[in-house]
Amino acid sequence: MLIVGILIGVVGFLLINNTFLNNPVINWSFVTSIFLWLLLIFVVILTDSNESIKEELGTIIKEHIGETRLLKKEITLLREVMSKKKK
């Protein structure tokens, strides 16, 4: 994802810069092109951050499942101990 983001940034900058050097007039189409290019970079950054968050959540969920199993075993053992004390 990092390579794609860098390529989008560099290629977009080169294309916009080349267009401006050929026709140094700032008009609405030029402003729109810059805005869309920045928006595309923003979307790539959001996509990458979402991917990172997804990976971290996967790890956290696996740890949570393990802790839940341990708690279940502990509750079972405590019930056994309590039932032995009552007898």
Distance bins in CASP14 RR format, pairs under 12 A and 6 or more apart:
PFRMAT RR
TARGET T0000
AUTHOR 0000-0000-0000
RMODE 2
METHOD distances of the structure
MODEL  1
1 7 0 0 0 0 0 1 0 0 0 0 0
1 8 0 0 0 0 0 1 0 0 0 0 0
1 43 0 0 0 0 0 1 0 0 0 0 0
1 44 1 0 0 1 0 0 0 0 0 0 0
1 45 0 0 0 0 1 0 0 0 0 0 0
1 46 0 0 0 0 0 1 0 0 0 0 0
1 47 1 0 0 1 0 0 0 0 0 0 0
1 48 1 0 1 0 0 0 0 0 0 0 0
1 49 0 0 0 0 1 0 0 0 0 0 0
1 50 0 0 0 0 0 1 0 0 0 0 0
1 51 1 0 0 1 0 0 0 0 0 0 0
1 52 0 0 0 0 1 0 0 0 0 0 0
1 55 0 0 0 0 0 1 0 0 0 0 0
2 8 0 0 0 0 0 1 0 0 0 0 0
2 9 0 0 0 0 0 1 0 0 0 0 0
2 44 0 0 0 0 1 0 0 0 0 0 0
2 45 0 0 0 0 0 1 0 0 0 0 0
2 47 0 0 0 0 0 1 0 0 0 0 0
2 48 1 0 0 1 0 0 0 0 0 0 0
2 51 0 0 0 0 0 1 0 0 0 0 0
2 52 0 0 0 0 0 1 0 0 0 0 0
3 9 0 0 0 0 0 1 0 0 0 0 0
3 10 0 0 0 0 0 1 0 0 0 0 0
3 11 0 0 0 0 0 1 0 0 0 0 0
3 44 0 0 0 0 0 1 0 0 0 0 0
3 48 0 0 0 0 0 1 0 0 0 0 0
4 10 0 0 0 0 0 1 0 0 0 0 0
4 11 0 0 0 0 0 1 0 0 0 0 0
4 40 0 0 0 0 0 1 0 0 0 0 0
4 41 0 0 0 0 0 1 0 0 0 0 0
4 43 0 0 0 0 0 1 0 0 0 0 0
4 44 1 0 0 1 0 0 0 0 0 0 0
4 45 0 0 0 0 0 1 0 0 0 0 0
4 47 0 0 0 0 1 0 0 0 0 0 0
4 48 0 0 0 0 1 0 0 0 0 0 0
4 51 0 0 0 0 0 1 0 0 0 0 0
5 11 0 0 0 0 1 0 0 0 0 0 0
5 12 0 0 0 0 0 1 0 0 0 0 0
5 13 0 0 0 0 0 1 0 0 0 0 0
5 37 0 0 0 0 0 1 0 0 0 0 0
5 40 0 0 0 0 1 0 0 0 0 0 0
5 41 1 0 0 1 0 0 0 0 0 0 0
5 42 0 0 0 0 0 1 0 0 0 0 0
5 43 0 0 0 0 1 0 0 0 0 0 0
5 44 1 0 1 0 0 0 0 0 0 0 0
5 45 0 0 0 0 1 0 0 0 0 0 0
5 46 0 0 0 0 0 1 0 0 0 0 0
5 47 0 0 0 0 1 0 0 0 0 0 0
5 48 1 0 0 1 0 0 0 0 0 0 0
6 12 0 0 0 0 0 1 0 0 0 0 0
6 13 0 0 0 0 0 1 0 0 0 0 0
6 41 0 0 0 0 0 1 0 0 0 0 0
6 44 0 0 0 0 1 0 0 0 0 0 0
6 45 0 0 0 0 0 1 0 0 0 0 0
6 48 0 0 0 0 0 1 0 0 0 0 0
7 13 0 0 0 0 0 1 0 0 0 0 0
7 14 0 0 0 0 0 1 0 0 0 0 0
7 15 0 0 0 0 0 1 0 0 0 0 0
7 40 0 0 0 0 0 1 0 0 0 0 0
7 41 0 0 0 0 0 1 0 0 0 0 0
7 44 0 0 0 0 1 0 0 0 0 0 0
8 14 0 0 0 0 0 1 0 0 0 0 0
8 15 0 0 0 0 0 1 0 0 0 0 0
8 16 0 0 0 0 0 1 0 0 0 0 0
8 36 0 0 0 0 0 1 0 0 0 0 0
8 37 0 0 0 0 1 0 0 0 0 0 0
8 38 0 0 0 0 0 1 0 0 0 0 0
8 39 0 0 0 0 0 1 0 0 0 0 0
8 40 1 0 1 0 0 0 0 0 0 0 0
8 41 1 0 0 1 0 0 0 0 0 0 0
8 42 0 0 0 0 0 1 0 0 0 0 0
8 43 0 0 0 0 1 0 0 0 0 0 0
8 44 1 0 1 0 0 0 0 0 0 0 0
8 45 0 0 0 0 0 1 0 0 0 0 0
8 47 0 0 0 0 0 1 0 0 0 0 0
8 48 0 0 0 0 0 1 0 0 0 0 0
9 15 0 0 0 0 1 0 0 0 0 0 0
9 16 0 0 0 0 1 0 0 0 0 0 0
9 17 0 0 0 0 0 1 0 0 0 0 0
9 34 0 0 0 0 0 1 0 0 0 0 0
9 37 1 0 0 1 0 0 0 0 0 0 0
9 38 0 0 0 0 1 0 0 0 0 0 0
9 40 0 0 0 0 1 0 0 0 0 0 0
9 41 1 0 1 0 0 0 0 0 0 0 0
9 42 0 0 0 0 0 1 0 0 0 0 0
9 43 0 0 0 0 0 1 0 0 0 0 0
9 44 0 0 0 0 1 0 0 0 0 0 0
9 45 0 0 0 0 0 1 0 0 0 0 0
10 16 0 0 0 0 0 1 0 0 0 0 0
10 17 0 0 0 0 0 1 0 0 0 0 0
10 37 0 0 0 0 0 1 0 0 0 0 0
10 41 0 0 0 0 0 1 0 0 0 0 0
11 17 0 0 0 0 0 1 0 0 0 0 0
11 18 0 0 0 0 0 1 0 0 0 0 0
11 37 0 0 0 0 1 0 0 0 0 0 0
11 40 0 0 0 0 0 1 0 0 0 0 0
11 41 0 0 0 0 0 1 0 0 0 0 0
12 18 0 0 0 0 1 0 0 0 0 0 0
12 19 0 0 0 0 1 0 0 0 0 0 0
12 20 0 0 0 0 0 1 0 0 0 0 0
12 33 0 0 0 0 1 0 0 0 0 0 0
12 34 0 0 0 0 1 0 0 0 0 0 0
12 36 0 0 0 0 1 0 0 0 0 0 0
12 37 1 0 1 0 0 0 0 0 0 0 0
12 38 0 0 0 0 0 1 0 0 0 0 0
12 40 0 0 0 0 1 0 0 0 0 0 0
12 41 0 0 0 0 1 0 0 0 0 0 0
12 44 0 0 0 0 0 1 0 0 0 0 0
13 19 0 0 0 0 0 1 0 0 0 0 0
13 20 0 0 0 0 0 1 0 0 0 0 0
13 33 0 0 0 0 0 1 0 0 0 0 0
13 34 0 0 0 0 1 0 0 0 0 0 0
13 37 1 0 0 1 0 0 0 0 0 0 0
13 38 0 0 0 0 0 1 0 0 0 0 0
13 40 0 0 0 0 0 1 0 0 0 0 0
13 41 0 0 0 0 1 0 0 0 0 0 0
14 20 0 0 0 0 0 1 0 0 0 0 0
14 21 0 0 0 0 0 1 0 0 0 0 0
14 37 0 0 0 0 0 1 0 0 0 0 0
15 21 0 0 0 0 0 1 0 0 0 0 0
15 22 0 0 0 0 0 1 0 0 0 0 0
15 30 0 0 0 0 0 1 0 0 0 0 0
15 33 0 0 0 0 1 0 0 0 0 0 0
15 34 0 0 0 0 0 1 0 0 0 0 0
15 36 0 0 0 0 0 1 0 0 0 0 0
15 37 0 0 0 0 1 0 0 0 0 0 0
15 40 0 0 0 0 0 1 0 0 0 0 0
16 22 0 0 0 0 0 1 0 0 0 0 0
16 23 0 0 0 0 0 1 0 0 0 0 0
16 26 0 0 0 0 0 1 0 0 0 0 0
16 29 0 0 0 0 0 1 0 0 0 0 0
16 30 1 0 0 1 0 0 0 0 0 0 0
16 31 0 0 0 0 0 1 0 0 0 0 0
16 32 0 0 0 0 0 1 0 0 0 0 0
16 33 1 0 1 0 0 0 0 0 0 0 0
16 34 1 0 0 1 0 0 0 0 0 0 0
16 35 0 0 0 0 0 1 0 0 0 0 0
16 36 0 0 0 0 1 0 0 0 0 0 0
16 37 1 0 0 1 0 0 0 0 0 0 0
16 38 0 0 0 0 0 1 0 0 0 0 0
16 40 0 0 0 0 0 1 0 0 0 0 0
16 41 0 0 0 0 0 1 0 0 0 0 0
17 23 0 0 0 0 0 1 0 0 0 0 0
17 24 0 0 0 0 0 1 0 0 0 0 0
17 30 0 0 0 0 0 1 0 0 0 0 0
17 33 0 0 0 0 0 1 0 0 0 0 0
17 34 0 0 0 0 0 1 0 0 0 0 0
17 37 0 0 0 0 0 1 0 0 0 0 0
18 24 0 0 0 0 0 1 0 0 0 0 0
18 30 0 0 0 0 0 1 0 0 0 0 0
18 33 0 0 0 0 0 1 0 0 0 0 0
19 25 0 0 0 0 0 1 0 0 0 0 0
19 26 0 0 0 0 0 1 0 0 0 0 0
19 27 0 0 0 0 0 1 0 0 0 0 0
19 29 0 0 0 0 1 0 0 0 0 0 0
19 30 1 0 0 1 0 0 0 0 0 0 0
19 31 0 0 0 0 0 1 0 0 0 0 0
19 32 0 0 0 0 0 1 0 0 0 0 0
19 33 1 0 0 1 0 0 0 0 0 0 0
19 34 0 0 0 0 1 0 0 0 0 0 0
19 37 0 0 0 0 0 1 0 0 0 0 0
20 26 1 0 0 1 0 0 0 0 0 0 0
20 27 0 0 0 0 0 1 0 0 0 0 0
20 29 0 0 0 0 0 1 0 0 0 0 0
20 30 1 0 0 1 0 0 0 0 0 0 0
20 31 0 0 0 0 0 1 0 0 0 0 0
20 33 0 0 0 0 1 0 0 0 0 0 0
20 34 0 0 0 0 1 0 0 0 0 0 0
21 30 0 0 0 0 0 1 0 0 0 0 0
22 30 0 0 0 0 0 1 0 0 0 0 0
23 29 0 0 0 0 0 1 0 0 0 0 0
23 30 0 0 0 0 1 0 0 0 0 0 0
23 33 0 0 0 0 0 1 0 0 0 0 0
24 30 0 0 0 0 1 0 0 0 0 0 0
25 31 0 0 0 0 0 1 0 0 0 0 0
26 32 0 0 0 0 0 1 0 0 0 0 0
26 33 0 0 0 0 0 1 0 0 0 0 0
26 34 0 0 0 0 1 0 0 0 0 0 0
27 33 0 0 0 0 1 0 0 0 0 0 0
27 34 0 0 0 0 0 1 0 0 0 0 0
28 34 0 0 0 0 0 1 0 0 0 0 0
28 35 0 0 0 0 0 1 0 0 0 0 0
29 35 0 0 0 0 0 1 0 0 0 0 0
29 36 0 0 0 0 0 1 0 0 0 0 0
30 36 0 0 0 0 0 1 0 0 0 0 0
30 37 0 0 0 0 0 1 0 0 0 0 0
31 37 0 0 0 0 0 1 0 0 0 0 0
31 38 0 0 0 0 0 1 0 0 0 0 0
32 38 0 0 0 0 0 1 0 0 0 0 0
32 39 0 0 0 0 0 1 0 0 0 0 0
33 39 0 0 0 0 0 1 0 0 0 0 0
33 40 0 0 0 0 0 1 0 0 0 0 0
34 40 0 0 0 0 0 1 0 0 0 0 0
34 41 0 0 0 0 0 1 0 0 0 0 0
35 41 0 0 0 0 0 1 0 0 0 0 0
35 42 0 0 0 0 0 1 0 0 0 0 0
36 42 0 0 0 0 0 1 0 0 0 0 0
36 43 0 0 0 0 0 1 0 0 0 0 0
37 43 0 0 0 0 0 1 0 0 0 0 0
37 44 0 0 0 0 0 1 0 0 0 0 0
38 44 0 0 0 0 0 1 0 0 0 0 0
38 45 0 0 0 0 0 1 0 0 0 0 0
39 45 0 0 0 0 0 1 0 0 0 0 0
39 46 0 0 0 0 0 1 0 0 0 0 0
40 46 0 0 0 0 0 1 0 0 0 0 0
40 47 0 0 0 0 0 1 0 0 0 0 0
41 47 0 0 0 0 0 1 0 0 0 0 0
41 48 0 0 0 0 0 1 0 0 0 0 0
42 48 0 0 0 0 0 1 0 0 0 0 0
42 49 0 0 0 0 0 1 0 0 0 0 0
43 49 0 0 0 0 0 1 0 0 0 0 0
43 50 0 0 0 0 0 1 0 0 0 0 0
44 50 0 0 0 0 0 1 0 0 0 0 0
44 51 0 0 0 0 0 1 0 0 0 0 0
45 51 0 0 0 0 0 1 0 0 0 0 0
45 52 0 0 0 0 0 1 0 0 0 0 0
46 52 0 0 0 0 0 1 0 0 0 0 0
46 53 0 0 0 0 0 1 0 0 0 0 0
47 53 0 0 0 0 0 1 0 0 0 0 0
47 54 0 0 0 0 0 1 0 0 0 0 0
48 54 0 0 0 0 0 1 0 0 0 0 0
48 55 0 0 0 0 0 1 0 0 0 0 0
49 55 0 0 0 0 0 1 0 0 0 0 0
49 56 0 0 0 0 0 1 0 0 0 0 0
50 56 0 0 0 0 0 1 0 0 0 0 0
50 57 0 0 0 0 0 1 0 0 0 0 0
51 57 0 0 0 0 0 1 0 0 0 0 0
51 58 0 0 0 0 0 1 0 0 0 0 0
52 58 0 0 0 0 0 1 0 0 0 0 0
52 59 0 0 0 0 0 1 0 0 0 0 0
53 59 0 0 0 0 0 1 0 0 0 0 0
53 60 0 0 0 0 0 1 0 0 0 0 0
54 60 0 0 0 0 0 1 0 0 0 0 0
54 61 0 0 0 0 0 1 0 0 0 0 0
55 61 0 0 0 0 0 1 0 0 0 0 0
55 62 0 0 0 0 0 1 0 0 0 0 0
56 62 0 0 0 0 0 1 0 0 0 0 0
56 63 0 0 0 0 0 1 0 0 0 0 0
57 63 0 0 0 0 0 1 0 0 0 0 0
57 64 0 0 0 0 1 0 0 0 0 0 0
58 64 0 0 0 0 1 0 0 0 0 0 0
58 65 0 0 0 0 0 1 0 0 0 0 0
59 65 0 0 0 0 0 1 0 0 0 0 0
59 66 0 0 0 0 0 1 0 0 0 0 0
60 66 0 0 0 0 0 1 0 0 0 0 0
60 67 0 0 0 0 0 1 0 0 0 0 0
61 67 0 0 0 0 0 1 0 0 0 0 0
61 68 0 0 0 0 0 1 0 0 0 0 0
62 68 0 0 0 0 0 1 0 0 0 0 0
62 69 0 0 0 0 0 1 0 0 0 0 0
63 69 0 0 0 0 0 1 0 0 0 0 0
63 70 0 0 0 0 0 1 0 0 0 0 0
64 70 0 0 0 0 0 1 0 0 0 0 0
64 71 0 0 0 0 0 1 0 0 0 0 0
65 71 0 0 0 0 0 1 0 0 0 0 0
65 72 0 0 0 0 0 1 0 0 0 0 0
66 72 0 0 0 0 1 0 0 0 0 0 0
66 73 0 0 0 0 0 1 0 0 0 0 0
67 73 0 0 0 0 0 1 0 0 0 0 0
67 74 0 0 0 0 0 1 0 0 0 0 0
68 74 0 0 0 0 0 1 0 0 0 0 0
68 75 0 0 0 0 0 1 0 0 0 0 0
69 75 0 0 0 0 0 1 0 0 0 0 0
69 76 0 0 0 0 0 1 0 0 0 0 0
70 76 0 0 0 0 0 1 0 0 0 0 0
70 77 0 0 0 0 0 1 0 0 0 0 0
71 77 0 0 0 0 0 1 0 0 0 0 0
71 78 0 0 0 0 0 1 0 0 0 0 0
72 78 0 0 0 0 0 1 0 0 0 0 0
72 79 0 0 0 0 0 1 0 0 0 0 0
73 79 0 0 0 0 0 1 0 0 0 0 0
73 80 0 0 0 0 0 1 0 0 0 0 0
74 80 0 0 0 0 0 1 0 0 0 0 0
74 81 0 0 0 0 0 1 0 0 0 0 0
75 81 0 0 0 0 0 1 0 0 0 0 0
75 82 0 0 0 0 0 1 0 0 0 0 0
76 82 0 0 0 0 0 1 0 0 0 0 0
76 83 0 0 0 0 0 1 0 0 0 0 0
77 83 0 0 0 0 0 1 0 0 0 0 0
77 84 0 0 0 0 0 1 0 0 0 0 0
78 84 0 0 0 0 0 1 0 0 0 0 0
78 85 0 0 0 0 0 1 0 0 0 0 0
79 85 0 0 0 0 0 1 0 0 0 0 0
79 86 0 0 0 0 0 1 0 0 0 0 0
80 86 0 0 0 0 0 1 0 0 0 0 0
80 87 0 0 0 0 0 1 0 0 0 0 0
81 87 0 0 0 0 0 1 0 0 0 0 0
END
